[in-house]
Amino acid sequence: MFLSLGIIFGVGILGGILFEKIHLPKIVFYLILGILMSPTVSNIVSEDLMNISSYLRQIALVIILTRSGLSLDIATLKKIGASAILMCFVPACFEILGIAIFGPVLLNISLFEALLVGSVLAAVSPAIVVPRMLKLMSENYGNKNKVPQLIMAGSSCDDIFVIVLFYSFKNVVSLSSFNFAILWQIPTSIILGILQGIIVGLILAFVFRKFKFNRIVASILTLGVSLLLVYCEQILKSYISISSLLSIIVIGIVLLKFSKNIVSKIQKTYTSLWSGFEILLFSLIGCAINVKYAFSTEGLVILGLIFIGLFFRSIGVLVSISFGHFTLKECLFIVIAYLPKATVQASIGGICLAEGLSCGELVLTCAIISILVTAPIGAILMDLSYKKLLNKDELEFNLNNLKRRS
């Protein structure tokens, strides 16, 4: 196990730096590294590490969702308007709909299995999108109509929406026979998850104000509470359905609202945590893939289905932003920014396989192929097109530079 971890972190860091130098997402290298180490290629990865990989991916997912919640300012969504709200769920719904229509025909799967595949593929990647939007904001591209802000806010909420749907569809597919009673668990899980997140978030905010913890202790406490909620969900699921993942996001939102000072410190710690778990997450998801299956004829069909989903997603993006005052070039850039997939797919793509679902290998393969194809395409297109498609506010840019110098 130590040899595997040494290779993953050592080679992963060096390869990630190299990929960034050639303007490719470093997560693509992590994924390729995992595939090369996988049992179906070189079989270097430790079996013991693979046995605990599902737990490591779960921790990574908790870290991702906490970061999303801590950066999700509801006031920002209100300022941008209806388009920001619609971008949180409409593009994902369109993509899931497209895969639900064509998935059963192309892959010979059931409707709910197609919905499950769609919910895995439908999330946009903050790991690819957010750093680029921050760069655009610093250079004052698209700030007049708040294009970067729209994309950042929408992508964060998009992930939350898709993850809730994924677990709902997974519960349906895991049943040996369909039961309409399971559908009632979806709104129950969402409502109770939100209420639990508000209560726990308020308690944490009070504790942070009362005891003045440093950022390390506050971050450890927040992570510990989040993992405890995940455990409680597993214990209580036989009696009542509560979305612990939604609770974790809401905790972040509540802390941002009532404890802004400590939130900025916690965010720094979670960013550092993510730097390590990012390498581990994408490498382990690459290790889990069956290469022969991915590069078979069915793999090509999956690739076609992914592009069908992206076409439907693009329509959903255009519908969402039709309520705003965006130029045609800005609309095109927003469509491009909503193409890349990575973080959520890596986090939840292997769950179905780990839980023994019959469609588990298919879901994982769809997740891997979507990352390998859309992450570099989306990143490269954004980097090459933003200066041509977005206007730069030179006056505001110069004022910001003066402020920094002063």
NUZAFI-677535 format. One record per residue: x, y, z of N, C-alpha, C in turn; residue number from 1; residue in one letter. Coordinates in steps of 0.2 Angstrom, whole numbers, plus 2048, in hexadecimal, padded with zeros to 3 digits. Example, Ala and Ser with C-alpha at 12.3 -4.5 7.8 and 13.67 -1.06 7.14 Angstrom:
! NUZAFI-677535
  nc1  nc2  nc3  cac1  cac2  cac3  cc1  cc2  cc3  seq  type
  842  7E4  827   83E   7EA   827  842  7F0  827    1     a
  840  7F5  823   844   7FB   824  840  800  827    2     s
//
This chain:
! NUZAFI-677535
  nc1  nc2  nc3  cac1  cac2  cac3  cc1  cc2  cc3  seq  type
  804  7FA  800   800   800   800  804  806  800    1     m
  80A  806  804   80E   80C   804  811  80D  7FE    2     f
  813  808  7FA   816   809   7F3  811  80C  7EF    3     l
  80B  80A  7EF   806   80C   7EA  805  814  7EC    4     s
  804  815  7F2   803   81C   7F4  809  821  7F2    5     l
  80F  81E  7F3   815   822   7F1  815  823  7EA    6     g
  813  81F  7E6   813   820   7DE  80E  825  7DD    7     i
  808  824  7E0   802   828   7DE  804  82F  7E0    8     i
  806  831  7E6   808   838   7E8  80E  83A  7E4    9     f
  813  836  7E4   819   839   7E1  819  83A  7DA   10     g
  817  835  7D6   816   836   7CF  810  83A  7CD   11     v
  80B  83A  7D1   805   83E   7D0  807  845  7D0   12     g
  80A  848  7D5   80C   84F   7D6  810  851  7D0   13     i
  816  84D  7CE   81A   84F   7C9  816  84F  7C2   14     l
  812  84A  7C1   80E   84A   7BB  809  84F  7BA   15     g
  806  851  7C0   801   856   7C0  804  85D  7BE   16     g
  80A  85E  7C1   80E   864   7BF  80F  865  7B7   17     i
  811  85F  7B5   813   85E   7AE  80D  860  7A9   18     l
  807  85D  7AB   801   85E   7A7  7FF  865  7A8   19     f
  7FF  868  7AD   7FD   86F   7AE  802  874  7AA   20     e
  808  872  7A9   80D   876   7A5  80B  875  79D   21     k
  808  870  79B   805   86F   794  7FE  871  794   22     i
  7FB  874  799   7F4   877   799  7EF  871  799   23     h
  7F0  86C  79C   7EB   866   79D  7EA  865  7A4   24     l
  7E4  864  7A6   7E2   863   7AD  7E6  85D  7B0   25     p
  7E9  85F  7B6   7ED   85A   7B9  7E9  853  7BC   26     k
  7E3  854  7BD   7DF   84E   7BF  7DE  849  7B9   27     i
  7DF  84B  7B3   7E0   846   7AD  7E6  842  7AE   28     v
  7EB  845  7B0   7F1   841   7B1  7F0  83C  7B7   29     f
  7ED  83E  7BD   7EC   83A   7C2  7E8  834  7C0   30     y
  7E3  835  7BC   7DE   830   7B9  7E2  82B  7B5   31     l
  7E7  82D  7B1   7EB   829   7AD  7F0  825  7B1   32     i
  7F2  828  7B6   7F7   825   7BA  7F3  81F  7BE   33     l
  7ED  820  7C0   7E9   81B   7C3  7E8  815  7BF   34     g
  7E6  817  7B8   7E5   811   7B3  7EB  80D  7B2   35     i
  7F1  810  7B2   7F7   80D   7B0  7F9  808  7B6   36     l
  7F7  80A  7BC   7F8   806   7C2  7F3  801  7C4   37     m
  7ED  801  7C0   7E8   7FD   7C1  7E9  7F5  7C0   38     s
  7E5  7F1  7C3   7E6   7EA   7C3  7E5  7E7  7BC   39     p
  7E2  7EB  7B7   7E1   7E9   7B0  7E7  7EB  7AC   40     t
  7EB  7EF  7AE   7F1   7F1   7AA  7F8  7EF  7AD   41     v
  7FA  7F2  7B2   801   7F0   7B5  800  7ED  7BC   42     s
  7FA  7ED  7BF   7F9   7EA   7C6  7FE  7EC  7CB   43     n
  800  7F3  7CB   804   7F5   7D0  801  7F7  7D7   44     i
  7FA  7F9  7D6   7F7   7FC   7DC  7F6  7F7  7E1   45     v
  7F6  7F8  7E7   7F5   7F4   7ED  7EE  7F2  7ED   46     s
  7ED  7EB  7EF   7E6   7E9   7F0  7E3  7EC  7F6   47     e
  7E7  7ED  7FB   7E5   7F0   801  7E2  7F7  800   48     d
  7E6  7FA  7FC   7E4   801   7FA  7DD  801  7F7   49     l
  7DC  7FD  7F2   7D6   7FC   7EE  7D0  7FB  7F3   50     m
  7D2  7F7  7F8   7CC   7F5   7FD  7C9  7FA  801   51     n
  7CE  800  802   7CB   805   806  7CA  80B  801   52     i
  7CA  80A  7FB   7CA   810   7F6  7C3  813  7F6   53     s
  7BE  80F  7F8   7B7   812   7F8  7B6  817  7FE   54     s
  7BA  815  803   7B9   81A   809  7BD  820  808   55     y
  7C3  820  804   7C7   825   803  7C3  82A  7FE   56     l
  7BF  827  7F9   7BB   82B   7F5  7B6  82F  7F8   57     r
  7B3  82B  7FD   7AE   82E   801  7B0  834  805   58     q
  7B6  834  808   7B9   839   80B  7BA  83F  807   59     i
  7BD  83D  801   7BE   843   7FC  7B8  846  7FA   60     a
  7B2  842  7F9   7AC   845   7F7  7A9  84A  7FD   61     l
  7AB  848  803   7A9   84D   809  7AD  853  809   62     v
  7B3  853  807   7B7   859   806  7B5  85D  801   63     i
  7B3  85A  7FB   7B1   85E   7F5  7AA  862  7F7   64     i
  7A6  85E  7FA   79F   861   7FC  7A0  867  801   65     l
  7A4  866  806   7A5   86B   80B  7A8  871  808   66     t
  7AD  870  803   7B0   876   800  7AA  87A  7FC   67     r
  7A6  876  7F8   7A1   879   7F5  79C  87D  7F9   68     s
  79A  87A  7FF   796   87E   803  799  884  806   69     g
  79F  883  808   7A3   889   80B  7A4  88F  806   70     l
  7A3  88D  7FF   7A4   893   7FA  79E  895  7F7   71     s
  798  892  7F9   792   893   7F6  78E  899  7FA   72     l
  78E  89F  7F7   78B   8A4   7FA  784  8A5  7F6   73     d
  77F  8A4  7FA   778   8A5   7F7  777  8AC  7F5   74     i
  77A  8B1  7F8   779   8B8   7F6  77C  8B9  7EE   75     a
  781  8B5  7ED   784   8B6   7E6  77F  8B4  7E1   76     t
  77C  8AE  7E2   777   8AB   7DE  771  8B0  7DD   77     l
  76F  8B4  7E2   769   8B8   7E1  76B  8BE  7DD   78     k
  772  8C1  7DE   774   8C6   7DA  774  8C5  7D2   79     k
  776  8BF  7D0   777   8BD   7C9  770  8BC  7C6   80     i
  76B  8BA  7CA   764   8B9   7C8  762  8B2  7C6   81     g
  75D  8B2  7C2   75A   8AB   7C0  75E  8A7  7BD   82     a
  763  8A9  7B9   767   8A5   7B5  76C  8A1  7B9   83     s
  76E  8A4  7BF   772   8A0   7C4  76E  89B  7C7   84     a
  768  89C  7C9   764   897   7CC  763  891  7C7   85     i
  761  892  7C1   760   88D   7BC  766  889  7BA   86     l
  76C  88D  7BA   772   889   7B8  774  884  7BE   87     m
  771  884  7C3   772   87F   7C9  76F  879  7C7   88     c
  76A  878  7C3   767   872   7C2  764  870  7BB   89     f
  763  875  7B7   760   874   7B1  765  871  7AC   90     v
  76B  873  7AB   76F   86F   7A7  770  868  7A9   91     p
  771  866  7AF   771   85F   7B2  76B  85B  7B0   92     a
  765  85E  7B1   75F   85B   7AF  75F  859  7A8   93     c
  761  85E  7A4   761   85D   79C  765  857  79B   94     f
  76B  857  79E   770   851   79C  76E  84B  79F   95     e
  76B  84A  7A5   768   844   7A7  762  842  7A3   96     i
  75E  847  7A0   759   845   79C  75B  842  795   97     l
  760  845  792   763   842   78C  766  83B  78D   98     g
  769  83A  793   76C   833   794  767  82E  796   99     i
  761  831  799   75C   82C   79A  758  82A  794  100     a
  758  82E  78F   755   82D   789  759  828  785  101     i
  75F  829  784   764   825   77F  767  820  783  102     f
  768  820  78A   76C   81B   78D  769  814  78C  103     g
  763  813  78E   760   80C   78D  760  80A  786  104     p
  760  80E  781   761   80C   77A  768  80A  778  105     v
  76D  80E  77A   774   80D   778  777  807  77D  106     l
  775  807  783   779   803   788  775  7FD  78A  107     l
  76F  7FD  788   76A   7F7   78A  76A  7F7  792  108     n
  768  7FC  795   767   7FD   79C  760  7FF  79E  109     i
  75E  7FF  7A4   758   801   7A6  757  809  7A6  110     s
  751  80B  7A7   751   813   7A7  754  815  7AE  111     l
  753  812  7B3   756   814   7BA  75E  814  7B9  112     f
  760  80F  7B6   768   80E   7B5  76A  814  7B1  113     e
  766  816  7AC   768   81B   7A8  768  822  7AB  114     a
  763  822  7B0   763   828   7B4  769  829  7B9  115     l
  76B  823  7BB   770   822   7C0  777  825  7BC  116     l
  778  822  7B6   77E   824   7B2  77D  82B  7B1  117     v
  777  82E  7AF   777   835   7AD  778  839  7B3  118     g
  776  837  7B9   778   83B   7BF  77F  83B  7C1  119     s
  783  836  7BF   78A   836   7C0  78E  83B  7BB  120     v
  78B  83B  7B5   78E   83F   7AF  78C  846  7AF  121     l
  787  848  7B3   784   84E   7B2  788  854  7B6  122     a
  78C  852  7BA   78F   858   7BE  795  85B  7BA  123     a
  795  862  7BB   79B   865   7B8  7A1  865  7BD  124     v
  7A7  866  7BB   7AD   865   7BF  7AF  86C  7C2  125     s
  7AE  86D  7C9   7B1   874   7CC  7B9  873  7CB  126     p
  7BC  86D  7CC   7C3   86D   7CC  7C6  870  7C5  127     a
  7C2  86F  7C0   7C4   872   7B9  7C2  879  7B9  128     i
  7BC  87B  7BB   7B8   881   7B9  7BB  887  7BE  129     v
  7BA  885  7C4   7BB   88B   7C9  7C2  88E  7C9  130     v
  7C8  88B  7C8   7CE   88F   7C8  7CE  893  7C1  131     p
  7CB  891  7BC   7CB   895   7B6  7C6  89B  7B7  132     r
  7C1  89A  7BA   7BC   8A0   7BB  7BF  8A5  7C0  133     m
  7C3  8A3  7C5   7C7   8A7   7C9  7CC  8AB  7C5  134     l
  7CF  8A8  7C0   7D4   8AC   7BC  7D0  8B1  7B8  135     k
  7CB  8AF  7B5   7C7   8B4   7B1  7C5  8BA  7B5  136     l
  7C3  8B9  7BB   7C1   8BE   7C0  7C6  8C3  7C1  137     m
  7CC  8C0  7C2   7D2   8C4   7C4  7D4  8C8  7BE  138     s
  7D3  8C6  7B8   7D5   8C9   7B2  7CF  8CD  7AF  139     e
  7CA  8CD  7B2   7C4   8D1   7B0  7C1  8CF  7AA  140     n
  7C1  8C9  7A8   7BD   8C6   7A2  7B6  8C4  7A4  141     y
  7B1  8C7  7A1   7AA   8C5   7A2  7A7  8C7  7A8  142     g
  7AA  8CC  7AC   7A8   8CE   7B2  7A2  8D3  7B1  143     n
  7A1  8D6  7AB   79B   8DA   7AB  795  8D7  7AC  144     k
  794  8D1  7A8   78E   8CD   7A9  78F  8C7  7AE  145     n
  794  8C8  7B2   796   8C3   7B7  796  8BB  7B5  146     k
  799  8BA  7AF   799   8B4   7AC  79D  8AF  7B1  147     v
  7A3  8B1  7B3   7A7   8AC   7B7  7A3  8AA  7BE  148     p
  7A0  8AF  7C1   79C   8AE   7C7  796  8AA  7C6  149     q
  793  8AA  7C0   78D   8A6   7BE  790  89F  7BE  150     l
  795  89E  7BA   798   897   7B9  79A  894  7C0  151     i
  79D  898  7C4   7A0   895   7CA  79A  893  7CF  152     m
  795  897  7D0   78F   896   7D4  78B  890  7D1  153     a
  78A  890  7CB   786   88B   7C8  789  884  7C8  154     g
  790  884  7C7   793   87D   7C7  793  87A  7CE  155     s
  794  87F  7D3   794   87C   7DA  78D  879  7DC  156     s
  788  87D  7DA   781   87A   7DC  77F  874  7D8  157     c
  782  874  7D1   781   86F   7CD  783  868  7D0  158     d
  789  868  7D3   78C   862   7D6  787  860  7DB  159     d
  785  864  7E0   781   863   7E5  77A  85F  7E3  160     i
  777  862  7DE   771   860   7DB  772  859  7D8  161     f
  777  858  7D5   779   851   7D1  77A  84C  7D6  162     v
  77E  84D  7DB   780   848   7E0  77A  846  7E4  163     i
  775  84A  7E6   76F   848   7E9  76B  844  7E5  164     v
  76B  845  7DE   767   841   7D9  76A  83A  7D9  165     l
  771  83A  7D9   775   834   7D8  773  82F  7DE  166     f
  773  831  7E4   772   82D   7E9  76A  82B  7E9  167     y
  766  82F  7E7   75F   82D   7E6  75E  828  7E1  168     s
  761  829  7DB   760   824   7D6  764  81D  7D8  169     f
  769  81E  7DB   76D   818   7DD  769  813  7E2  170     k
  765  817  7E7   761   813   7EB  75B  80F  7E7  171     n
  759  812  7E2   754   80F   7DE  756  809  7DA  172     v
  75C  80A  7D7   75F   805   7D3  761  7FF  7D8  173     v
  763  800  7DE   766   7FB   7E2  760  7F6  7E4  174     s
  75A  7F8  7E4   754   7F4   7E5  754  7EE  7E0  175     l
  752  7E8  7E2   751   7E3   7DE  74B  7E4  7D9  176     s
  746  7E7  7DC   740   7E9   7D8  73E  7F0  7DA  177     s
  73B  7F3  7D5   73A   7FA   7D6  734  7FB  7DB  178     f
  735  800  7DF   730   801   7E5  72F  809  7E5  179     n
  729  80B  7E3   727   812   7E3  728  816  7EA  180     f
  728  812  7EF   729   815   7F6  730  818  7F6  181     a
  735  815  7F3   73C   818   7F3  73C  81F  7F0  182     i
  737  821  7EC   737   828   7E9  735  82D  7EF  183     l
  732  82B  7F4   730   82F   7F9  736  831  7FE  184     w
  73B  82D  7FD   741   82E   801  745  834  7FF  185     q
  744  835  7F8   748   83B   7F5  747  841  7F8  186     i
  740  844  7F8   73F   84A   7FC  740  84A  803  187     p
  73F  844  806   740   844   80D  748  844  80F  188     t
  74C  841  80B   753   841   80C  756  848  80B  189     s
  753  84C  806   755   853   804  753  857  80A  190     i
  74D  857  80C   74B   85C   811  74E  85B  818  191     i
  74F  854  81A   752   853   820  759  854  820  192     l
  75C  853  81A   764   855   819  765  85C  81A  193     g
  760  861  817   761   868   818  760  86A  81F  194     i
  75B  867  823   75A   869   82A  760  867  82E  195     l
  762  861  82D   768   85E   831  76E  863  830  196     q
  76F  865  82A   775   869   828  774  870  82B  197     g
  76E  873  82B   76D   879   82F  76E  879  836  198     i
  76C  874  839   76D   873   841  774  872  842  199     i
  777  86D  83F   77E   86C   840  783  872  83F  200     v
  781  875  839   785   87B   837  784  881  83C  201     g
  77E  882  83F   77D   887   844  781  885  84B  202     l
  781  87F  84C   785   87D   852  78C  87E  851  203     i
  78F  87C  84C   796   87D   84A  798  884  84A  204     l
  793  888  847   795   890   847  795  892  84E  205     a
  791  890  853   791   892   85A  797  890  85D  206     f
  799  88A  85C   79F   887   85F  7A5  88B  85D  207     v
  7A6  88D  856   7AB   890   854  7AC  897  857  208     f
  7A6  89A  858   7A6   8A1   85A  7A8  8A1  862  209     r
  7A6  89C  865   7A7   89B   86C  7AE  899  86E  210     k
  7B1  895  86B   7B8   892   86D  7BE  895  869  211     f
  7BC  898  863   7C2   89B   85F  7C7  896  85D  212     k
  7C5  891  85A   7CA   88C   858  7CE  88F  852  213     f
  7D5  88C  852   7D9   88E   84C  7D6  88A  846  214     n
  7D9  88B  840   7D6   889   83A  7D7  881  839  215     r
  7DC  87E  83C   7DD   877   83C  7D8  873  840  216     i
  7D7  876  846   7D2   872   84B  7CB  873  848  217     v
  7C9  879  845   7C3   87A   843  7C2  876  83D  218     a
  7C7  875  838   7C6   871   832  7C5  869  834  219     s
  7C9  867  839   7C9   860   83B  7C2  85F  83F  220     i
  7BF  863  842   7B9   863   846  7B3  862  840  221     l
  7B4  867  83B   7AF   867   836  7AF  860  832  222     t
  7B5  85E  830   7B6   858   82D  7B3  852  831  223     l
  7B5  852  837   7B2   84C   83C  7AB  84C  83C  224     g
  7A8  852  83D   7A0   852   83D  79D  850  836  225     v
  7A0  852  831   79E   850   82A  79E  848  829  226     s
  7A4  845  82B   7A4   83E   82B  79F  83A  830  227     l
  79E  83D  835   799   83A   83A  792  83A  837  228     l
  791  840  834   78A   840   830  789  83B  82B  229     l
  78F  839  827   78F   834   822  78D  82D  826  230     v
  791  82C  82B   790   826   82F  789  825  832  231     y
  786  82B  834   77F   82B   837  77A  829  832  232     c
  77B  82C  82C   777   82A   826  776  823  825  233     e
  77C  81F  825   77C   818   824  779  814  829  234     q
  779  817  82F   776   813   835  76F  814  835  235     i
  76C  81A  833   765   81C   833  761  81A  82C  236     l
  765  818  827   761   817   821  75C  812  821  237     k
  75C  80D  825   757   808   826  751  80B  829  238     s
  751  810  82C   74C   813   830  749  81A  82C  239     y
  74E  81E  82A   74C   824   827  752  827  823  240     i
  750  82A  81D   755   82C   818  757  833  819  241     s
  75D  835  81B   760   83B   81B  766  83C  817  242     i
  767  841  813   76C   842   80F  772  846  812  243     s
  777  842  815   77C   845   818  781  849  814  244     s
  781  848  80E   785   84C   809  782  853  808  245     l
  77C  853  808   778   859   807  779  85D  80E  246     l
  779  85A  813   77A   85D   81A  781  860  81A  247     s
  786  85D  817   78D   85F   817  78D  866  814  248     i
  78A  866  80E   78A   86C   80A  786  872  80E  249     i
  781  870  811   77D   875   814  781  878  81A  250     v
  785  874  81E   789   876   823  78E  87B  821  251     i
  791  87A  81B   796   87F   818  792  886  817  252     g
  78C  885  814   788   88B   812  787  88F  819  253     i
  785  88C  81E   783   88F   824  789  892  828  254     v
  78F  88E  827   795   891   82A  797  897  826  255     l
  796  897  820   798   89D   81C  794  8A3  81E  256     l
  78D  8A2  820   789   8A7   821  78A  8AA  828  257     k
  78C  8A6  82D   78C   8A8   834  793  8A8  837  258     f
  798  8A5  834   79F   8A5   836  7A4  8A6  831  259     s
  7A3  8AC  82D   7A7   8AD   827  7AF  8AD  829  260     k
  7B1  8B0  82F   7B8   8B0   831  7BB  8A9  831  261     n
  7B8  8A5  834   7BB   89E   834  7BA  89A  82E  262     i
  7B5  89C  82A   7B4   898   823  7BA  899  81F  263     v
  7BD  89F  81E   7C2   8A1   81A  7C9  89C  81C  264     s
  7C9  89B  823   7CF   897   825  7CE  890  824  265     k
  7C7  88E  825   7C6   886   823  7C7  885  81C  266     i
  7C5  88A  818   7C6   889   810  7CD  887  80F  267     q
  7D2  88B  812   7D9   88A   810  7DB  883  812  268     k
  7D9  880  818   7DA   879   81A  7D7  874  815  269     t
  7D1  875  813   7CE   870   80F  7D1  870  808  270     y
  7D3  876  806   7D7   876   800  7DD  872  800  271     t
  7E1  873  806   7E7   86F   807  7E5  867  807  272     s
  7E0  865  80A   7DE   85E   80B  7DC  85C  804  273     l
  7D9  860  800   7D7   85E   7F9  7DD  85D  7F4  274     w
  7E2  860  7F6   7E8   860   7F1  7EB  858  7F2  275     s
  7EA  855  7F8   7EC   84E   7F8  7E7  849  7F6  276     g
  7E1  84B  7F8   7DB   846   7F6  7DA  846  7EF  277     f
  7DB  84C  7EC   7DA   84C   7E4  7DE  847  7E1  278     e
  7E4  847  7E2   7E9   842   7DF  7E7  83B  7E1  279     i
  7E5  839  7E7   7E3   833   7E9  7DC  831  7E6  280     l
  7D7  836  7E5   7D1   834   7E3  7D1  832  7DB  281     l
  7D4  836  7D7   7D4   835   7D0  7D9  82F  7CE  282     f
  7DE  82E  7D2   7E2   828   7D1  7DF  822  7D3  283     s
  7DB  821  7D8   7D8   81B   7DA  7D2  81A  7D6  284     l
  7CE  81F  7D3   7C9   81E   7CF  7CC  81B  7C8  285     i
  7D2  81D  7C6   7D5   81A   7C0  7D7  813  7C1  286     g
  7D9  811  7C7   7DB   80B   7C9  7D5  806  7C9  287     c
  7CF  808  7CA   7C9   804   7CA  7C6  802  7C3  288     a
  7C8  806  7BE   7C5   805   7B7  7C8  7FE  7B4  289     i
  7C3  7FB  7B0   7C5   7F5   7AC  7C7  7F8  7A5  290     n
  7CD  7F8  7A4   7CF   7FB   79D  7CD  7F8  797  291     v
  7CC  7F1  797   7CA   7EE   792  7C2  7F0  790  292     k
  7BF  7F0  795   7B8   7F2   795  7B7  7F9  792  293     y
  7BB  7FE  795   7BB   805   793  7BD  806  78B  294     a
  7C1  802  789   7C3   803   782  7C0  7FE  77D  295     f
  7BB  7FB  77F   7B7   7F6   77B  7B2  7FA  777  296     s
  7AE  7F7  773   7A9   7FA   76F  7A4  7FE  773  297     t
  7A3  7FB  779   79E   7FE   77D  7A1  804  780  298     e
  7A7  805  781   7AA   80B   783  7A9  811  77E  299     g
  7A9  80F  777   7A8   814   772  7A1  816  772  300     l
  79C  811  774   795   813   775  794  818  77B  301     v
  798  816  780   797   81B   786  79A  822  784  302     i
  79F  822  780   7A2   829   77E  79C  82C  77A  303     l
  799  829  776   794   82C   772  78E  82F  777  304     g
  78C  82B  77C   787   82D   780  789  833  784  305     l
  790  833  786   792   839   78A  791  83F  785  306     i
  793  83F  77F   792   845   77B  78B  847  77A  307     f
  786  842  77A   77F   843   779  77D  847  77F  308     i
  77F  845  785   77E   848   78C  780  84F  78C  309     g
  786  850  789   789   857   788  785  85C  784  310     l
  782  859  77E   77E   85D   77A  778  85F  77E  311     f
  775  85A  781   76F   85C   785  770  861  78B  312     f
  776  860  78E   778   865   793  779  86C  790  313     r
  77C  86C  78A   77D   873   787  776  876  786  314     s
  771  873  784   76B   875   783  768  878  78A  315     i
  769  874  78F   767   876   796  76A  87D  798  316     g
  771  87D  796   775   883   798  772  889  794  317     v
  770  889  78E   76D   88E   78A  767  890  78C  318     l
  763  88B  78E   75C   88D   791  75D  891  798  319     v
  762  88F  79C   763   892   7A2  765  899  7A1  320     s
  769  89B  79D   76C   8A1   79C  768  8A6  798  321     i
  763  8A3  795   75E   8A7   790  75B  8AC  795  322     s
  75B  8AC  79B   757   8B0   7A0  75C  8B6  7A1  323     f
  762  8B6  79F   767   8BB   7A1  769  8BF  79B  324     g
  76D  8C4  79C   76F   8C9   796  776  8C7  794  325     h
  777  8C1  791   77D   8BF   78F  77E  8C0  787  326     f
  784  8C1  785   785   8C2   77E  786  8BA  77B  327     t
  786  8BA  775   786   8B3   771  78D  8B0  773  328     l
  792  8B4  773   799   8B1   775  799  8AF  77C  329     k
  796  8B3  781   796   8B1   788  792  8AA  788  330     e
  78D  8AA  785   789   8A4   785  78D  89E  783  331     c
  791  89F  77E   795   899   77B  79A  897  780  332     l
  79D  89C  784   7A2   89B   789  79F  897  78F  333     f
  799  899  791   796   896   796  794  88E  795  334     i
  792  88D  78E   791   886   78C  798  882  78D  335     v
  79D  885  78A   7A4   882   78B  7A6  880  792  336     i
  7A5  885  796   7A7   885   79D  7A3  87F  7A1  337     a
  79D  87D  79E   799   878   7A2  79A  871  79F  338     y
  7A0  870  79B   7A1   86A   798  7A5  865  79C  339     l
  7AB  868  79F   7AF   863   7A3  7AC  85F  7A9  340     p
  7AE  859  7A9   7AC   855   7AF  7B2  852  7B2  341     k
  7B2  851  7B9   7B8   84E   7BC  7B7  84C  7C3  342     a
  7B6  851  7C8   7B6   850   7CF  7B0  84C  7D1  343     t
  7AA  84D  7D0   7A5   84A   7D2  7A5  843  7CF  344     v
  7A6  842  7C9   7A6   83C   7C5  7AB  837  7C9  345     q
  7B1  83A  7CB   7B6   836   7CE  7B4  834  7D5  346     a
  7B0  838  7D8   7AE   837   7DF  7A8  831  7DF  347     s
  7A4  832  7DB   79E   82D   7DB  79E  828  7D6  348     i
  7A2  828  7D1   7A2   824   7CC  7A3  81C  7CE  349     g
  7A7  81B  7D3   7A9   814   7D5  7A4  812  7DB  350     g
  79F  816  7DD   79B   813   7E3  797  80E  7E1  351     i
  794  80E  7DB   78F   808   7D8  793  802  7D8  352     c
  799  802  7D5   79D   7FC   7D5  79F  7F9  7DC  353     l
  7A1  7FE  7E0   7A3   7FC   7E7  79D  7F9  7EB  354     a
  797  7FB  7E9   791   7F8   7EC  78E  7F2  7E9  355     e
  791  7F0  7E3   78F   7EA   7E0  789  7EA  7DB  356     g
  788  7F0  7D9   782   7F1   7D4  784  7EE  7CE  357     l
  77F  7EB  7CA   780   7E8   7C4  783  7ED  7BF  358     s
  781  7F4  7BF   783   7F9   7BA  78A  7FC  7BD  359     c
  78D  7FA  7C2   792   7FD   7C5  798  7FF  7C1  360     g
  79A  7F9  7BD   7A0   7FA   7B8  79E  7FF  7B3  361     e
  798  7FF  7B0   796   804   7AB  796  80B  7AE  362     l
  794  80C  7B4   793   813   7B7  79B  815  7B7  363     v
  79F  811  7BA   7A6   813   7BB  7A9  815  7B4  364     l
  7A8  811  7AF   7AB   812   7A9  7A9  818  7A6  365     t
  7A2  819  7A6   7A0   820   7A4  7A3  826  7A7  366     c
  7A4  825  7AE   7A7   82B   7B2  7AE  82C  7AF  367     a
  7B2  826  7AF   7B9   827   7AD  7BA  82A  7A6  368     i
  7B6  827  7A1   7B6   82A   79A  7B4  831  79A  369     i
  7AF  833  79D   7AD   83A   79D  7B2  83F  7A0  370     s
  7B6  83D  7A5   7BC   841   7A8  7C1  841  7A2  371     i
  7C3  83C  7A0   7C9   83C   79B  7C7  840  795  372     l
  7C1  840  793   7BF   844   78C  7BE  84B  78E  373     v
  7B9  84C  793   7B6   853   793  7BB  858  797  374     t
  7BF  855  79C   7C3   859   7A0  7C8  85D  79C  375     a
  7CC  859  798   7D1   85D   794  7CE  861  78E  376     p
  7C8  85F  78B   7C5   863   786  7C2  869  789  377     i
  7BF  869  78F   7BC   86F   792  7C1  874  794  378     g
  7C6  871  797   7CC   876   79A  7CF  879  794  379     a
  7D1  876  78F   7D4   879   789  7D0  87E  785  380     i
  7CA  87C  784   7C5   881   781  7C4  887  785  381     l
  7C4  886  78C   7C3   88C   790  7C9  891  78F  382     m
  7CF  88E  790   7D5   891   790  7D6  895  789  383     d
  7D4  892  783   7D5   895   77D  7D0  89A  77B  384     l
  7CA  899  77E   7C5   89D   77B  7C3  8A4  77F  385     s
  7C5  8A4  786   7C2   8A9   78A  7C4  8B0  788  386     y
  7CA  8B1  785   7CB   8B8   783  7C8  8BA  77D  387     k
  7C5  8B5  779   7C1   8B7   773  7BA  8B7  774  388     k
  7B8  8B4  779   7B0   8B3   77A  7AE  8B8  780  389     l
  7B2  8BA  784   7B0   8BE   78A  7B4  8C5  789  390     l
  7B0  8CA  78B   7B3   8D1   78B  7B7  8D3  791  391     n
  7BC  8D7  791   7C0   8D9   796  7BF  8E0  798  392     k
  7BD  8E1  79E   7BC   8E8   7A1  7C3  8EB  7A3  393     d
  7C6  8EE  79E   7CC   8F1   79F  7CD  8F6  7A5  394     e
  7C7  8FA  7A6   7C7   8FF   7AB  7C7  8FC  7B2  395     l
  7C3  8F7  7B3   7C3   8F4   7BA  7C9  8F0  7BB  396     e
  7CC  8ED  7B5   7D2   8E9   7B6  7D8  8EE  7B9  397     f
  7D8  8F4  7B6   7DE   8F9   7B8  7DC  8FB  7BF  398     n
  7D6  8FC  7C1   7D5   8FE   7C8  7D7  8F9  7CD  399     l
  7D5  8F2  7CB   7D7   8ED   7CF  7DF  8EC  7D0  400     n
  7E2  8EE  7CB   7EA   8ED   7CB  7EC  8F3  7D0  401     n
  7E9  8F9  7CF   7EB   8FE   7D3  7EA  8FD  7DB  402     l
  7E4  8F9  7DC   7E3   8F8   7E3  7E8  8F3  7E6  403     k
  7EA  8EE  7E1   7EF   8E9   7E4  7F6  8EC  7E5  404     r
  7F8  8F1  7E1   7FE   8F4   7E2  7FE  8F8  7E8  405     r
  7F8  8FC  7E9   7F8   900   7EF  7F8  8FC  7F6  406     s
//
